[in-house]
Amino acid sequence: GSALSSARGIEVGHIFKLGTTYSSKFAASFIDEKGASRPIVMGCYGLGLSRLLAAVIDLNHDDKGIIWPVSIAPYHVYLCALYREGSKVAEVAEKLYNDFEAAGLEVLFDDREESPGVKFNDADLLGIPFRVTVSPRTLEKSGVELKKRSEKATEIVPLGEIVARLKGAIEASS
């Protein structure tokens, strides 16, 4: 007698009523209030890891790819080194990687010799919550570029502050 409503949802688990099929076969029983032995009425449930991940991705993505929540991200930081001959990018990026690891941050270090576009595209597809880019341009400013995957804006963060900034952002997001 009322309007039908609908809502979007995703199935992350199942509950099945098994009845007495298995309890009868295994003689799993109980004594009822009259003292008679009766087979247990069974049920089971299951949460699927792949279903849970699909639900997270369904709720956390954009047109560029996944945006992992910090709490379940495969890595906290995507460290992107943009190499150019004659620069200190490799040296600074390697030191940052070690500093991040020492601080307990989980880091994917992209040291491939690919173009910035390819690396940034891959970073977005992977969905790692924070991207830190080291390039000759950022080093001219004595910093690195920090980008949160869920936001468009980037900022230059001084090299001496990046570890603390990431730790704070990750703790705040967890």
C-alpha positions as CSV (number, residue, x, y, z in Angstrom):
1,G,0.0,0.0,0.0
2,S,3.0,2.4,-0.2
3,A,5.4,3.6,-2.8
4,L,8.2,1.2,-3.8
5,S,11.6,2.5,-3.0
6,S,14.9,1.3,-4.3
7,A,18.5,1.7,-3.3
8,R,21.8,0.8,-4.8
9,G,23.7,-1.9,-3.0
10,I,26.4,-4.5,-3.4
11,E,26.5,-8.0,-2.0
12,V,29.5,-8.7,0.1
13,G,28.3,-11.9,1.8
14,H,25.8,-14.7,1.8
15,I,23.7,-16.5,4.4
16,F,22.5,-19.9,3.5
17,K,20.0,-22.0,5.4
18,L,21.3,-25.6,5.1
19,G,18.5,-27.2,7.1
20,T,19.3,-30.6,8.5
21,T,21.1,-32.0,5.3
22,Y,24.5,-32.1,6.8
23,S,23.6,-32.4,10.5
24,S,21.7,-35.6,9.7
25,K,24.7,-37.1,7.8
26,F,27.1,-36.3,10.6
27,A,24.7,-37.1,13.5
28,A,24.9,-33.6,14.8
29,S,21.9,-33.4,17.1
30,F,20.5,-31.8,20.2
31,I,18.0,-32.9,22.8
32,D,14.7,-30.9,22.5
33,E,12.5,-29.9,25.4
34,K,10.7,-33.3,25.3
35,G,14.0,-35.2,25.6
36,A,14.0,-36.3,21.9
37,S,17.2,-36.2,19.9
38,R,16.8,-34.0,16.8
39,P,19.2,-33.0,14.0
40,I,20.5,-29.4,14.3
41,V,19.1,-26.9,11.8
42,M,22.2,-25.5,10.2
43,G,23.1,-22.3,8.4
44,C,26.3,-20.8,7.1
45,Y,27.5,-17.4,6.1
46,G,30.5,-16.2,4.2
47,L,32.1,-12.9,3.4
48,G,34.1,-12.9,0.2
49,L,37.4,-11.0,0.1
50,S,37.0,-10.3,-3.6
51,R,33.4,-9.1,-3.0
52,L,34.7,-6.8,-0.2
53,L,37.4,-5.3,-2.5
54,A,34.9,-4.9,-5.3
55,A,32.6,-3.0,-2.9
56,V,35.5,-0.7,-1.8
57,I,36.5,0.0,-5.4
58,D,32.9,0.6,-6.4
59,L,32.7,3.3,-3.7
60,N,36.2,4.7,-4.1
61,H,37.2,5.4,-7.7
62,D,37.1,8.0,-10.4
63,D,37.5,8.0,-14.2
64,K,41.3,7.5,-13.7
65,G,41.2,4.4,-11.5
66,I,41.0,3.2,-8.0
67,I,41.3,5.5,-4.9
68,W,42.3,3.2,-2.1
69,P,41.4,4.2,1.5
70,V,44.6,4.4,3.5
71,S,43.5,1.6,5.9
72,I,43.5,-1.0,3.1
73,A,45.8,0.5,0.5
74,P,48.5,-1.9,-0.8
75,Y,51.0,1.0,-0.2
76,H,50.7,4.4,1.5
77,V,52.9,6.3,-0.9
78,Y,53.8,6.1,-4.6
79,L,57.3,7.6,-4.9
80,C,57.8,8.9,-8.4
81,A,61.3,9.8,-9.5
82,L,61.4,11.8,-12.8
83,Y,65.0,11.4,-13.9
84,R,66.9,13.8,-16.0
85,E,70.6,13.6,-16.8
86,G,72.8,15.7,-14.6
87,S,70.2,16.0,-11.8
88,K,70.2,14.7,-8.2
89,V,66.8,13.2,-8.6
90,A,68.0,9.5,-8.2
91,E,70.0,10.3,-5.1
92,V,67.3,12.3,-3.4
93,A,64.6,9.8,-4.3
94,E,66.6,6.9,-3.0
95,K,67.2,8.7,0.3
96,L,63.5,9.6,0.6
97,Y,62.6,5.9,0.0
98,N,64.8,4.9,2.8
99,D,63.5,7.7,5.1
100,F,59.9,6.7,4.3
101,E,60.6,3.0,5.1
102,A,62.4,3.9,8.3
103,A,59.4,5.9,9.3
104,G,57.1,2.9,8.8
105,L,55.5,4.1,5.6
106,E,54.7,1.5,2.9
107,V,56.2,2.8,-0.3
108,L,56.1,1.8,-3.9
109,F,59.2,3.4,-5.6
110,D,58.7,3.9,-9.3
111,D,62.2,4.3,-10.6
112,R,61.4,3.3,-14.1
113,E,62.7,5.4,-17.0
114,E,59.3,6.4,-18.3
115,S,57.8,9.7,-19.1
116,P,56.0,11.7,-16.4
117,G,52.6,11.1,-18.1
118,V,53.1,7.3,-18.0
119,K,54.1,7.3,-14.4
120,F,51.3,9.7,-13.3
121,N,48.8,7.6,-15.2
122,D,50.0,4.4,-13.6
123,A,49.9,6.1,-10.1
124,D,46.3,7.0,-10.7
125,L,45.4,3.5,-11.9
126,L,47.0,1.9,-8.9
127,G,45.2,4.3,-6.6
128,I,47.8,4.6,-3.9
129,P,46.6,7.3,-1.5
130,F,49.6,9.7,-1.8
131,R,52.0,10.4,-4.7
132,V,55.4,12.1,-4.0
133,T,57.2,13.3,-7.0
134,V,60.9,14.1,-7.1
135,S,62.0,16.0,-10.2
136,P,64.6,18.6,-11.2
137,R,61.8,21.2,-10.9
138,T,60.9,20.3,-7.4
139,L,64.5,20.1,-6.3
140,E,65.1,23.6,-7.5
141,K,62.6,24.6,-4.8
142,S,64.3,22.2,-2.2
143,G,61.1,20.1,-2.1
144,V,59.0,17.4,-3.6
145,E,55.5,17.5,-5.1
146,L,52.8,15.9,-2.9
147,K,49.5,14.9,-4.3
148,K,46.6,13.1,-2.6
149,R,45.1,10.6,-5.0
150,S,41.6,11.7,-4.1
151,E,42.3,15.4,-4.9
152,K,43.4,17.3,-8.0
153,A,45.7,19.8,-6.3
154,T,49.4,19.3,-5.7
155,E,51.7,21.2,-3.5
156,I,55.5,21.5,-3.0
157,V,56.5,20.3,0.4
158,P,60.1,21.0,1.7
159,L,62.3,17.9,1.8
160,G,62.8,18.2,5.5
161,E,59.0,18.1,6.2
162,I,57.7,15.4,3.8
163,V,58.1,12.4,6.1
164,A,56.2,14.1,9.0
165,R,53.5,15.5,6.6
166,L,52.9,12.0,5.2
167,K,52.9,10.3,8.6
168,G,50.4,12.9,9.9
169,A,48.2,12.6,6.8
170,I,48.2,8.8,6.9
171,E,47.5,8.7,10.7
172,A,44.6,11.1,10.1
173,S,43.2,9.0,7.3
174,S,43.4,5.7,9.1
